[in-house]
Every structure is written in C-alpha cells, then in structure tokens.
Amino acid sequence: MASNTTKYVIVSPVRDEEAHLARTIESVVSQSVRPCEWVIVNDGSTDQTAAIADSYARQYDWIKVCHRENRGFRKAGGGVVDAFNDGYRMLETKDWDFVVKLDGDLSFNPEYFRDCIRAFEADEKLGITGGTIYNVINGQAIPEVCPQFHVRGATKIYRRACWDAIGGFWPAPGWDTMDEVKAQMLGWSTRTLPELQVLHYRPTGKNDGTWGAGFKNGRANYICGYHPLFMLLKCAKRLKEKPYVIQSAALFCGFASGYLQRIPQVDDRPTIQYLRRQQMGRLLGGETIWR
C-alpha cells in the first residue's frame, strides 16, 4: 500500500516565506513516498523566498518554481487560488492520483504523505484529507480545533475523482470550505486525520490581527452562503471565547458587510442550499456533516 506506483503532485502558493520555506521543502524531500512533481509558486514575494525555492529546484528535478509578479498586497482567498491555478497549469504529470495544496510554512514527519495515501486506500469514498494543524506559538504546538469534516487549507489532499467532480477551487475567500461542502454533497467524505501532526509556523490570520482575521472570516462565511441564523448563533457562541466580544463583533461585521456591499456569493446555488440545510440540521440536532 502507498507504493511507488501511487502518483501525487504538490502545488504550493507561497508569499514572503523566507523564514519557513526551507523547513517545508526539507520535510517534503525527506518523505518516504515522494511526490512525482512539485510546483512552488512564488506569489510576488519581496524577501528571499524566490531564491530559496530556486536553489532547491536546481537540486531536485521534480521541483519546479513559478514566479508571479508582486500585486502589492495580499489578496484574501482569491490570491491563493490564482497562484495555485498558475502552478497547477505548469504540472507536466497528467496521470496523478492525488493533488496536494500545501503551504510553505509547515513541517511534518517523513511518513506523512505515505500515511495520508493509506487513509485514502482504506476508504474509497474519502475525497479530501490532511493532517491536524498544530500552530507553533511561543515554542508550543497548539492544535487547531475545527469540525472533523474540515481539512485546513494549509494542507489539503484531493483524490483525482473528487477533484474532477468539484471542479477545482472557487476563486474567493471560503474556497477551503466550499470544496468540502460540494464534495460532501456529491457523496464524498472529507476529514482531518487526528493522528497526523502538521506543525504550522505562521498561524492563519496572524498578520491581520484579531479584528482583521475575524472580519475576514465573517466575509468568507457570507461569500460561502452561510445561513444568517446559523451565523448569528456562531457569533453568539464566540462571545464566550477569548478575546471576548471583539472576535464575535468582527465576525458579524464581516458577514453583514457582504450584504451591505452586495458582494457576490459563490455562484453555485445547489451547494449553498446544501450547506444551509446542513447548518439548520446542526442547529436542530440532526445528522449532518458536523456529526
């Protein structure tokens, strides 16, 4: 199982990751089952990210680098997808079994991809998976808490048939929720593997601050088509979590701003309707993707 005949490819959108990228590359290079191809997409970095990526590409012929111009700012959601798609189009391997979206600020053990592939082989309906994110904060590894069906965007692995069925990524904030919701709607299962640890050295939203990260998440929830009642209760629940009030207020403001500014939502009504049915089922104590 997880033999050398299994083909997986990796695409990594990275931006200003000079402090962490070498660690991520070393983790991939050390894998017992290596990818057949890896495209690192330098998304307009202004530090030494490009030089680090290029130096490894000279050492390993299965590593390639795509350089994008600096747009001058971080483009939430859509920027990552645009960069990923540029790297995806560069892939020369066409008969891959799994495609990986991998961030450039992670590390993991040498059996990580072997074990992920084994999880796929053990469950033919598993469409998307990845390890559990542990944010490294002040030297401590703290696990992120999220629903089991949700695989964090930093490390997502897609089975070929599932990837083709969902049609790739929605190019907007919330892409890493809508992919799983659509996969579930189409009959695939998605889940995080709790036994596989992935260290994350730059926690999501760290550069945005508490308000900025909460506002961005609320906006992403709006774009994904979250049910307003579900969102109100989500905000109410966050009132009990630190930092009190501000995170909940930021979520609500981000969500409400979508309606006020008439921002387009995901152009996939069946998926939004499915998500809202799942959310209402969750509120009513029914069987849902949250389980």
Residue pairs with C-beta under 8 A, 6 or more apart in sequence:
1 117
1 118
1 121
2 33
2 114
2 115
2 117
2 118
2 121
3 33
4 33
6 33
6 97
6 98
6 117
7 36
7 93
7 95
7 96
7 97
7 98
8 33
8 35
8 36
8 96
8 97
8 98
8 99
8 100
8 113
8 117
8 157
9 35
9 36
9 37
9 38
9 39
9 91
9 93
9 96
9 98
9 99
9 100
10 28
10 35
10 37
10 38
10 39
10 99
10 100
10 101
10 102
11 38
11 39
11 41
11 84
11 87
11 88
11 91
11 99
11 100
11 101
11 102
12 24
12 38
12 39
12 40
12 41
12 87
12 101
12 102
12 103
12 104
13 41
13 43
13 79
13 80
13 83
13 84
13 87
13 101
13 103
13 104
14 21
14 40
14 41
14 42
14 43
14 45
14 49
14 53
14 103
14 104
15 42
15 43
15 44
15 45
15 49
15 74
15 83
16 45
16 46
16 47
16 49
17 24
17 45
17 47
17 49
17 104
17 105
17 202
18 45
18 47
18 48
18 49
18 52
19 105
19 201
19 202
20 104
20 105
20 106
20 201
20 202
21 40
21 49
21 52
21 53
21 104
21 105
22 52
22 56
23 106
23 107
23 201
24 102
24 103
24 104
24 105
24 106
24 107
25 40
25 52
25 53
25 56
25 63
26 107
27 106
27 107
27 108
27 109
27 110
27 112
28 34
28 35
28 38
28 102
29 56
29 60
30 110
31 110
31 111
31 112
31 113
31 114
32 110
32 111
32 114
33 113
33 114
33 117
34 62
34 113
35 62
35 100
35 113
36 62
36 93
36 96
37 62
37 64
37 91
37 92
37 93
37 96
38 62
38 63
38 64
39 64
39 65
39 66
39 87
39 88
39 90
39 91
40 53
40 56
40 57
40 63
40 64
40 65
40 66
40 87
40 104
41 65
41 66
41 68
41 83
41 84
41 86
41 87
42 49
42 50
42 53
42 65
42 66
42 67
42 68
43 68
43 79
43 80
43 83
44 68
44 69
44 70
44 71
44 72
45 70
46 70
49 104
50 65
50 67
53 63
53 65
54 65
56 63
57 63
57 64
57 65
64 90
66 86
66 87
66 90
68 83
68 86
71 79
74 207
75 82
76 173
76 216
76 219
76 220
77 171
77 172
77 173
77 174
77 175
77 220
77 223
78 171
78 172
78 173
80 153
80 175
81 169
81 170
81 171
81 172
81 175
82 171
84 101
84 169
85 168
85 169
85 171
88 99
88 168
96 160
97 159
97 160
98 117
98 120
98 157
98 158
98 159
98 160
99 157
99 158
99 160
99 163
100 113
100 155
100 156
100 157
100 158
101 153
101 155
101 156
101 158
102 154
102 155
103 153
103 154
103 155
103 200
105 154
105 200
105 201
105 202
106 154
106 155
106 198
106 199
106 200
106 201
107 198
107 199
107 201
108 131
108 155
108 196
108 197
108 198
108 199
109 197
112 131
112 196
112 198
113 157
115 193
115 195
115 196
116 129
116 130
116 131
116 157
116 193
116 196
119 126
119 129
119 193
120 126
120 129
120 157
120 159
123 189
125 187
125 188
125 189
126 159
126 188
126 189
126 190
126 191
127 158
127 159
127 161
127 162
127 165
127 183
127 188
127 189
127 190
128 151
128 156
128 157
128 158
128 159
128 162
128 179
128 180
128 183
128 188
128 190
128 191
129 151
129 156
129 157
129 190
129 191
129 192
129 193
130 151
130 152
130 155
130 156
130 157
130 192
130 193
130 196
130 198
131 155
131 192
131 193
131 196
131 197
131 198
132 143
132 144
132 192
132 193
132 194
132 195
132 196
132 197
132 198
133 143
133 144
133 152
133 154
133 155
133 198
133 200
134 141
134 142
134 143
134 144
134 197
134 198
134 199
134 200
135 141
135 142
135 143
135 144
135 200
135 203
136 142
136 199
136 200
136 201
137 203
141 197
141 199
144 152
144 200
146 152
146 192
147 289
147 290
148 191
148 192
148 194
148 291
149 180
149 184
149 189
149 190
149 191
149 289
149 290
149 291
150 177
150 180
150 190
150 192
151 157
151 176
151 180
151 190
151 191
151 192
152 176
152 192
152 204
153 175
153 176
153 204
154 198
154 200
154 204
155 198
156 176
156 179
158 179
159 188
162 183
162 186
162 188
165 183
165 186
165 188
166 179
166 182
166 183
166 186
169 175
169 179
170 178
170 179
170 266
170 268
172 223
172 266
173 216
173 219
173 220
173 223
174 220
174 221
174 223
174 224
174 266
177 220
177 224
178 224
178 266
178 268
178 271
180 190
180 289
181 224
181 271
181 274
181 275
181 278
181 289
182 268
182 271
182 274
183 190
184 190
184 274
184 278
184 289
185 270
185 271
185 274
190 289
204 213
205 212
205 213
205 216
205 217
206 213
208 216
210 243
210 246
210 247
210 250
211 246
211 250
212 250
213 250
214 246
214 247
214 248
214 249
214 250
214 251
214 254
215 250
215 251
215 253
215 254
215 257
216 254
217 250
217 251
217 254
218 231
218 250
218 251
218 252
218 253
218 254
218 255
218 256
218 257
219 254
219 255
219 257
219 258
219 263
220 254
221 231
221 234
221 251
221 254
221 255
222 231
222 254
222 255
222 256
222 257
222 258
222 259
222 263
222 265
223 258
223 263
223 264
223 265
223 266
224 265
224 266
224 272
224 275
225 265
225 266
225 271
225 272
225 275
225 276
226 234
226 255
226 275
226 276
226 279
227 275
227 276
227 279
227 280
229 280
229 283
230 276
230 279
230 280
230 282
230 283
231 251
231 252
231 255
232 252
233 283
234 251
235 248
235 249
235 251
235 252
235 255
236 248
238 247
238 248
238 251
239 245
239 248
241 247
257 263
258 265
265 272
266 272
278 288
278 289
278 290
279 288
281 287
281 288
282 288
282 290
